Amino acid sequence: MIKASLIVATSADGFIAKDSEHSPMYWTSKADKKRFIELTKRAGVVIMGSSTYKTIGRPLQERVNIVYSRHQTFEGVEITQKKPSELLLDLEARGFKEVAICGGSHIYTMFMKAGVVDTIYLTIEPVFFGKGMTIFNENLHYSLKLISSAVSESTGALLLEYKVDYTGIPKLKD
């Protein structure tokens, strides 16, 4: 079965961005960027929404880039509107063993509600935004099991890895 991981960076007060145009490329630590590159290259596939893609501005090299979009197309990426489980089955049939889900809120929520996320790689950066965009755009309740934690010595960023525990949580249809 293909492994799906969320890769998320948040401010210390829980926001993934100030607004839809605020790119993590400008506020996350070198440790987070290094982790992001390692995880996404290992996976070989990155999945994101069109707003997140626009903050990056180009396809990520050495990875298949899949962007959820209803009306826009972008050069060098695959566009989809498939349900998460359907997309993962298609990618598995293409020989992929792992995917990295890279945001934003709508995409994170959609994949969590589909019950297909195995792991969450969460970086908590030592910054406050006061207000902004949260990881999820709906109320969700899932239990997580901490697998690993590390602190970036240079910035104090907290690098966490969680396994999603679906025990007792009914799987929702995507």
Secondary structure, 3 states (H helix, E strand, C coil): CCEEEEEEEEECCCCCECCCCCCHHHCCCHHHHHHHHHHHHHHCEEEEEHHHHHHHCCCCCCCEEEEECCCCCCCCCEEECCCHHHHHHHHHHCCCCEEEECCCHHHHHHHHHCCCCCEEEEEEECCCCCCCECCCCCCCCCEEEEEEEEECCCCCCEEEEEEEECCCCCCCCC
